[in-house]
Amino acid sequence: MTTHSIQLKKNQENTIELIDFYNQATEDYKFWSNDYNMHFGYFIPFKTNPFKRDTMLNEMNKQVLKRLNIHSNKHRLVDLGCGMGSTMRYALKHFKNLIAYGVTLSEFQLKEGNQRLRGENGIIIKEDYNQTSFTSNSFDSAIAIESFCHSGHDIKSIKEAHRILKPGGRLVIADAFLKKSPSKLCYGSKYAYEKLCSHWNLKRIEDINKYRDVLLCNGFSDVTIENISLHVAPSVLHVPFAIAGFVLKQLFQTKSLKRESLHNLKGSFYALISGLHLNSFGYYLITATKA
Ligand SMILES: C[S@@+](CC[C@H](N)C(=O)[O-])C[C@H]1O[C@@H](n2cnc3c(N)ncnc32)[C@H](O)[C@@H]1O
Protein backbone atom coordinates (compact mmCIF):
# COMPACT_ATOMS: atom_id res chain seq x y z
CA MET A 1 0.00 0.00 0.00
CA THR A 2 1.29 3.48 -0.87
CA THR A 3 1.37 6.28 1.73
CA HIS A 4 -1.43 7.98 -0.23
CA SER A 5 -3.73 4.95 -0.13
CA ILE A 6 -3.00 4.39 3.58
CA GLN A 7 -3.97 8.02 4.27
CA LEU A 8 -7.12 7.62 2.14
CA LYS A 9 -8.13 4.48 4.07
CA LYS A 10 -7.49 6.26 7.37
CA ASN A 11 -9.68 9.20 6.26
CA GLN A 12 -12.48 6.84 5.23
CA GLU A 13 -12.30 5.06 8.60
CA ASN A 14 -12.40 8.40 10.41
CA THR A 15 -15.50 9.43 8.46
CA ILE A 16 -17.29 6.15 9.21
CA GLU A 17 -16.42 6.52 12.90
CA LEU A 18 -17.63 10.13 12.86
CA ILE A 19 -20.97 9.12 11.32
CA ASP A 20 -21.43 6.29 13.84
CA PHE A 21 -20.49 8.65 16.62
CA TYR A 22 -23.13 11.24 15.66
CA ASN A 23 -25.79 8.66 14.79
CA GLN A 24 -25.45 7.11 18.23
CA ALA A 25 -24.52 10.05 20.47
CA THR A 26 -26.64 12.93 19.10
CA GLU A 27 -29.59 11.95 21.30
CA ASP A 28 -27.37 12.49 24.36
CA TYR A 29 -27.12 16.19 23.53
CA LYS A 30 -30.70 16.57 24.77
CA PHE A 31 -29.08 16.47 28.17
CA TRP A 32 -26.77 19.34 27.18
CA SER A 33 -29.40 21.48 25.47
CA ASN A 34 -33.19 21.39 25.27
CA ASP A 35 -32.86 23.05 21.87
CA TYR A 36 -30.26 20.49 20.72
CA ASN A 37 -27.49 23.09 20.47
CA MET A 38 -24.39 20.94 19.97
CA HIS A 39 -21.89 23.66 20.85
CA PHE A 40 -20.60 25.75 23.75
CA GLY A 41 -22.24 28.95 24.87
CA TYR A 42 -21.49 32.67 24.94
CA PHE A 43 -21.76 34.37 28.31
CA ILE A 44 -22.29 38.12 28.64
CA PRO A 45 -22.14 39.48 32.21
CA PHE A 46 -25.53 40.78 33.45
CA LYS A 47 -27.19 39.64 30.22
CA THR A 48 -27.03 35.85 30.07
CA ASN A 49 -27.61 33.70 33.13
CA PRO A 50 -24.46 31.57 33.73
CA PHE A 51 -26.61 28.92 35.44
CA LYS A 52 -28.99 28.57 32.50
CA ARG A 53 -27.00 26.75 29.86
CA ASP A 54 -29.44 27.10 26.97
CA THR A 55 -29.50 30.90 27.24
CA MET A 56 -25.71 30.89 26.75
CA LEU A 57 -25.89 28.33 23.92
CA ASN A 58 -28.54 30.38 22.12
CA GLU A 59 -26.50 33.52 22.71
CA MET A 60 -23.73 31.81 20.71
CA ASN A 61 -26.23 31.38 17.85
CA LYS A 62 -27.09 35.07 18.16
CA GLN A 63 -23.44 36.17 18.14
CA VAL A 64 -22.64 34.08 15.06
CA LEU A 65 -25.69 35.37 13.16
CA LYS A 66 -25.03 38.97 14.20
CA ARG A 67 -21.69 38.84 12.37
CA LEU A 68 -23.38 37.84 9.11
CA ASN A 69 -25.01 41.28 8.78
CA ILE A 70 -28.31 39.89 7.51
CA HIS A 71 -30.45 42.67 6.00
CA SER A 72 -34.14 42.62 5.11
CA ASN A 73 -33.95 41.22 1.57
CA LYS A 74 -34.12 37.51 0.72
CA HIS A 75 -31.09 35.80 2.25
CA ARG A 76 -29.75 32.28 1.64
CA LEU A 77 -27.83 30.84 4.58
CA VAL A 78 -25.94 27.55 4.73
CA ASP A 79 -24.90 25.84 7.96
CA LEU A 80 -21.86 23.67 7.22
CA GLY A 81 -22.05 20.87 9.81
CA CYS A 82 -25.48 21.77 11.16
CA GLY A 83 -26.08 19.06 13.79
CA MET A 84 -29.78 18.96 14.61
CA GLY A 85 -30.35 22.33 12.94
CA SER A 86 -30.58 24.30 16.20
CA THR A 87 -28.79 27.35 14.78
CA MET A 88 -30.92 27.19 11.63
CA ARG A 89 -34.10 27.14 13.75
CA TYR A 90 -32.83 30.06 15.82
CA ALA A 91 -32.00 31.99 12.64
CA LEU A 92 -35.36 31.25 11.00
CA LYS A 93 -37.18 32.42 14.11
CA HIS A 94 -35.35 35.75 14.14
CA PHE A 95 -35.03 36.50 10.41
CA LYS A 96 -38.21 36.05 8.38
CA ASN A 97 -36.43 36.71 5.06
CA LEU A 98 -34.19 33.67 5.43
CA ILE A 99 -33.93 30.39 3.53
CA ALA A 100 -31.65 28.05 5.47
CA TYR A 101 -29.82 24.92 4.31
CA GLY A 102 -27.86 22.65 6.61
CA VAL A 103 -25.45 19.86 5.80
CA THR A 104 -24.47 16.96 8.01
CA LEU A 105 -23.06 13.46 7.52
CA SER A 106 -25.35 11.89 10.09
CA GLU A 107 -28.56 10.11 9.02
CA PHE A 108 -29.95 10.53 12.52
CA GLN A 109 -29.45 14.31 12.43
CA LEU A 110 -30.91 14.48 8.93
CA LYS A 111 -34.12 12.70 9.95
CA GLU A 112 -34.65 14.20 13.40
CA GLY A 113 -33.37 17.65 12.45
CA ASN A 114 -35.71 17.89 9.46
CA GLN A 115 -38.65 16.87 11.64
CA ARG A 116 -37.86 19.77 13.94
CA LEU A 117 -37.68 22.08 10.92
CA ARG A 118 -41.08 21.04 9.56
CA GLY A 119 -43.09 24.06 8.39
CA GLU A 120 -39.99 26.28 8.44
CA ASN A 121 -38.08 27.69 5.50
CA GLY A 122 -35.16 25.34 6.11
CA ILE A 123 -33.90 21.91 5.17
CA ILE A 124 -31.04 19.63 6.21
CA ILE A 125 -29.32 17.50 3.59
CA LYS A 126 -26.80 14.69 3.96
CA GLU A 127 -23.61 15.91 2.33
CA ASP A 128 -19.95 16.48 3.03
CA TYR A 129 -19.24 20.16 3.65
CA ASN A 130 -15.88 19.71 1.92
CA GLN A 131 -17.60 18.81 -1.34
CA THR A 132 -21.25 19.84 -1.60
CA SER A 133 -23.57 19.73 -4.61
CA PHE A 134 -24.56 23.40 -4.20
CA THR A 135 -24.15 25.73 -7.18
CA SER A 136 -21.20 28.11 -7.03
CA ASN A 137 -21.94 31.68 -5.82
CA SER A 138 -25.34 30.70 -4.43
CA PHE A 139 -25.31 31.67 -0.72
CA ASP A 140 -25.34 35.05 0.99
CA SER A 141 -23.74 33.59 4.08
CA ALA A 142 -22.26 30.45 5.59
CA ILE A 143 -21.66 29.37 9.17
CA ALA A 144 -19.63 26.57 10.73
CA ILE A 145 -20.04 26.12 14.48
CA GLU A 146 -17.70 23.51 15.98
CA SER A 147 -17.82 21.51 12.75
CA PHE A 148 -14.73 22.28 10.63
CA CYS A 149 -12.57 20.84 13.44
CA HIS A 150 -13.83 17.38 12.41
CA SER A 151 -11.95 17.80 9.11
CA GLY A 152 -8.93 19.15 10.96
CA HIS A 153 -9.68 22.75 9.86
CA ASP A 154 -8.71 21.57 6.40
CA ILE A 155 -8.18 24.00 3.55
CA LYS A 156 -10.83 22.00 1.59
CA SER A 157 -13.61 23.25 3.92
CA ILE A 158 -12.57 26.86 3.35
CA LYS A 159 -12.34 26.39 -0.41
CA GLU A 160 -15.79 24.84 -0.57
CA ALA A 161 -17.34 27.58 1.60
CA HIS A 162 -15.68 30.13 -0.69
CA ARG A 163 -17.00 28.40 -3.83
CA ILE A 164 -20.65 28.35 -2.74
CA LEU A 165 -20.70 31.91 -1.28
CA LYS A 166 -21.67 34.86 -3.47
CA PRO A 167 -19.01 37.56 -3.82
CA GLY A 168 -19.36 39.74 -0.71
CA GLY A 169 -20.92 36.82 1.20
CA ARG A 170 -19.75 36.18 4.75
CA LEU A 171 -18.43 33.09 6.47
CA VAL A 172 -18.54 32.91 10.28
CA ILE A 173 -16.73 30.12 12.10
CA ALA A 174 -17.03 29.46 15.84
CA ASP A 175 -14.53 26.89 17.03
CA ALA A 176 -11.60 25.99 19.26
CA PHE A 177 -8.11 26.48 17.84
CA LEU A 178 -4.55 26.01 19.02
CA LYS A 179 -2.48 29.09 19.82
CA LYS A 180 0.71 27.44 18.59
CA SER A 181 1.73 24.50 16.46
CA PRO A 182 1.05 21.04 18.01
CA SER A 183 4.82 20.37 18.17
CA LYS A 184 5.21 23.32 20.59
CA LEU A 185 2.56 22.16 23.08
CA CYS A 186 3.68 21.31 26.62
CA TYR A 187 3.20 17.75 27.86
CA GLY A 188 -0.17 18.41 29.54
CA SER A 189 -1.61 20.36 26.59
CA LYS A 190 -0.42 17.73 24.12
CA TYR A 191 -2.05 14.97 26.17
CA ALA A 192 -5.36 16.88 26.40
CA TYR A 193 -5.17 17.76 22.67
CA GLU A 194 -4.62 14.17 21.55
CA LYS A 195 -7.34 12.80 23.82
CA LEU A 196 -9.79 15.51 22.77
CA CYS A 197 -9.19 14.80 19.08
CA SER A 198 -9.54 11.05 19.43
CA HIS A 199 -12.66 11.15 21.61
CA TRP A 200 -14.52 13.73 19.55
CA ASN A 201 -13.31 12.39 16.18
CA LEU A 202 -11.45 15.58 15.32
CA LYS A 203 -8.73 15.04 12.71
CA ARG A 204 -6.69 17.83 14.25
CA ILE A 205 -7.08 21.43 15.45
CA GLU A 206 -5.30 24.15 13.51
CA ASP A 207 -3.04 26.88 14.84
CA ILE A 208 -5.17 30.06 14.73
CA ASN A 209 -2.35 32.16 13.28
CA LYS A 210 -1.98 29.81 10.33
CA TYR A 211 -5.74 29.70 9.81
CA ARG A 212 -5.92 33.43 9.19
CA ASP A 213 -3.33 33.04 6.41
CA VAL A 214 -5.23 30.10 4.91
CA LEU A 215 -8.41 32.21 4.74
CA LEU A 216 -6.57 35.14 3.19
CA CYS A 217 -4.77 32.93 0.66
CA ASN A 218 -8.05 31.31 -0.42
CA GLY A 219 -10.05 34.30 -1.53
CA PHE A 220 -11.35 35.74 1.75
CA SER A 221 -10.75 39.32 2.87
CA ASP A 222 -11.65 41.37 5.98
CA VAL A 223 -10.74 38.44 8.20
CA THR A 224 -11.57 39.27 11.82
CA ILE A 225 -10.48 36.87 14.54
CA GLU A 226 -11.95 37.35 18.04
CA ASN A 227 -10.70 35.34 20.99
CA ILE A 228 -13.94 34.69 22.90
CA SER A 229 -12.52 32.10 25.34
CA LEU A 230 -13.65 34.05 28.41
CA HIS A 231 -17.21 34.32 27.06
CA VAL A 232 -17.22 30.57 26.41
CA ALA A 233 -15.61 29.48 29.71
CA PRO A 234 -18.80 29.56 31.88
CA SER A 235 -20.53 27.06 29.58
CA VAL A 236 -17.41 24.84 29.53
CA LEU A 237 -17.61 24.79 33.33
CA HIS A 238 -21.05 23.18 32.98
CA VAL A 239 -19.41 20.08 31.50
CA PRO A 240 -18.65 18.11 34.71
CA PHE A 241 -22.16 18.72 36.09
CA ALA A 242 -23.83 17.83 32.79
CA ILE A 243 -21.72 14.65 32.53
CA ALA A 244 -22.46 13.58 36.11
CA GLY A 245 -26.21 14.17 35.65
CA PHE A 246 -26.27 12.32 32.34
CA VAL A 247 -24.32 9.29 33.60
CA LEU A 248 -26.47 8.94 36.72
CA LYS A 249 -29.69 9.18 34.73
CA GLN A 250 -28.51 6.66 32.11
CA LEU A 251 -27.30 4.17 34.70
CA PHE A 252 -30.51 4.53 36.67
CA GLN A 253 -32.73 4.11 33.60
CA THR A 254 -30.84 1.59 31.45
CA LYS A 255 -28.05 0.34 33.75
CA SER A 256 -25.60 0.82 30.84
CA LEU A 257 -23.84 3.42 28.71
CA LYS A 258 -23.44 3.17 24.93
CA ARG A 259 -19.82 3.07 23.69
CA GLU A 260 -20.41 6.28 21.68
CA SER A 261 -21.96 8.03 24.70
CA LEU A 262 -18.93 7.16 26.79
CA HIS A 263 -16.66 8.39 24.00
CA ASN A 264 -18.60 11.66 23.81
CA LEU A 265 -18.52 12.15 27.58
CA LYS A 266 -14.78 11.57 27.72
CA GLY A 267 -14.39 14.06 24.85
CA SER A 268 -16.34 16.67 26.86
CA PHE A 269 -14.08 16.04 29.82
CA TYR A 270 -10.95 16.56 27.69
CA ALA A 271 -12.51 19.75 26.25
CA LEU A 272 -12.69 21.03 29.82
CA ILE A 273 -9.08 20.03 30.50
CA SER A 274 -7.95 21.65 27.23
CA GLY A 275 -9.85 24.82 28.13
CA LEU A 276 -7.76 25.10 31.30
CA HIS A 277 -4.57 25.30 29.20
CA LEU A 278 -5.09 28.95 28.32
CA ASN A 279 -1.66 29.28 26.71
CA SER A 280 -2.34 26.53 24.23
CA PHE A 281 -6.05 26.58 23.36
CA GLY A 282 -8.52 29.33 22.59
CA TYR A 283 -12.09 29.57 21.37
CA TYR A 284 -12.53 31.95 18.46
CA LEU A 285 -15.17 33.64 16.36
CA ILE A 286 -13.85 34.19 12.84
CA THR A 287 -15.60 36.43 10.34
CA ALA A 288 -14.43 36.51 6.71
CA THR A 289 -15.86 37.98 3.51
CA LYS A 290 -15.57 36.44 0.04
CA ALA A 291 -13.63 39.01 -1.93
C1 LIG B 1 -20.33 19.37 17.28
S1 LIG B 1 -21.51 19.17 16.01
C2 LIG B 1 -22.02 20.86 15.82
C3 LIG B 1 -23.38 20.95 15.20
C4 LIG B 1 -23.95 22.35 15.04
N1 LIG B 1 -23.07 23.20 14.29
C5 LIG B 1 -24.26 22.95 16.37
O1 LIG B 1 -23.51 23.86 16.78
O2 LIG B 1 -25.26 22.56 16.99
C6 LIG B 1 -20.55 18.88 14.53
C7 LIG B 1 -21.38 18.68 13.27
O3 LIG B 1 -20.51 18.67 12.14
C8 LIG B 1 -20.97 17.68 11.24
N2 LIG B 1 -19.86 17.28 10.35
C9 LIG B 1 -18.61 16.87 10.68
N3 LIG B 1 -17.89 16.64 9.57
C10 LIG B 1 -18.70 16.91 8.51
C11 LIG B 1 -18.53 16.87 7.10
N4 LIG B 1 -17.36 16.51 6.53
N5 LIG B 1 -19.57 17.22 6.33
C12 LIG B 1 -20.76 17.60 6.86
N6 LIG B 1 -20.98 17.66 8.20
C13 LIG B 1 -19.96 17.31 9.01
C14 LIG B 1 -21.47 16.56 12.13
O4 LIG B 1 -22.31 15.69 11.40
C15 LIG B 1 -22.19 17.39 13.19
O5 LIG B 1 -23.47 17.69 12.73
The ligand as an SDF file (V2000), in Angstrom:
LIG
                    3D

 27 29  0  0  0  0  0  0  0  0999 V2000
  -20.3250   19.3720   17.2790 C   0  0  0  0  0  0  0  0  0  0  0  0
  -21.5120   19.1730   16.0050 S   0  0  0  0  0  0  0  0  0  0  0  0
  -22.0220   20.8600   15.8230 C   0  0  0  0  0  0  0  0  0  0  0  0
  -23.3830   20.9520   15.1970 C   0  0  0  0  0  0  0  0  0  0  0  0
  -23.9460   22.3480   15.0390 C   0  0  0  0  0  0  0  0  0  0  0  0
  -23.0690   23.2020   14.2890 N   0  0  0  0  0  0  0  0  0  0  0  0
  -24.2620   22.9530   16.3690 C   0  0  0  0  0  0  0  0  0  0  0  0
  -23.5080   23.8560   16.7830 O   0  0  0  0  0  0  0  0  0  0  0  0
  -25.2600   22.5640   16.9910 O   0  0  0  0  0  0  0  0  0  0  0  0
  -20.5500   18.8820   14.5330 C   0  0  0  0  0  0  0  0  0  0  0  0
  -21.3790   18.6820   13.2720 C   0  0  0  0  0  0  0  0  0  0  0  0
  -20.5100   18.6650   12.1380 O   0  0  0  0  0  0  0  0  0  0  0  0
  -20.9680   17.6750   11.2410 C   0  0  0  0  0  0  0  0  0  0  0  0
  -19.8640   17.2800   10.3520 N   0  0  0  0  0  0  0  0  0  0  0  0
  -18.6140   16.8730   10.6790 C   0  0  0  0  0  0  0  0  0  0  0  0
  -17.8870   16.6420    9.5730 N   0  0  0  0  0  0  0  0  0  0  0  0
  -18.6960   16.9080    8.5080 C   0  0  0  0  0  0  0  0  0  0  0  0
  -18.5260   16.8710    7.0970 C   0  0  0  0  0  0  0  0  0  0  0  0
  -17.3650   16.5130    6.5350 N   0  0  0  0  0  0  0  0  0  0  0  0
  -19.5720   17.2240    6.3280 N   0  0  0  0  0  0  0  0  0  0  0  0
  -20.7640   17.5960    6.8620 C   0  0  0  0  0  0  0  0  0  0  0  0
  -20.9760   17.6570    8.1980 N   0  0  0  0  0  0  0  0  0  0  0  0
  -19.9610   17.3150    9.0120 C   0  0  0  0  0  0  0  0  0  0  0  0
  -21.4650   16.5580   12.1300 C   0  0  0  0  0  0  0  0  0  0  0  0
  -22.3060   15.6920   11.4010 O   0  0  0  0  0  0  0  0  0  0  0  0
  -22.1890   17.3900   13.1930 C   0  0  0  0  0  0  0  0  0  0  0  0
  -23.4650   17.6850   12.7330 O   0  0  0  0  0  0  0  0  0  0  0  0
  1  2  1  0
  2  3  1  0
  2 10  1  0
  3  4  1  0
  4  5  1  0
  5  6  1  0
  5  7  1  0
  7  8  2  0
  7  9  1  0
 10 11  1  0
 11 12  1  0
 11 26  1  0
 12 13  1  0
 13 14  1  0
 13 24  1  0
 14 15  1  0
 14 23  1  0
 15 16  2  0
 16 17  1  0
 17 18  1  0
 17 23  2  0
 18 19  1  0
 18 20  2  0
 20 21  1  0
 21 22  2  0
 22 23  1  0
 24 25  1  0
 24 26  1  0
 26 27  1  0
M  CHG  2   2   1   9  -1
M  END
$$$$
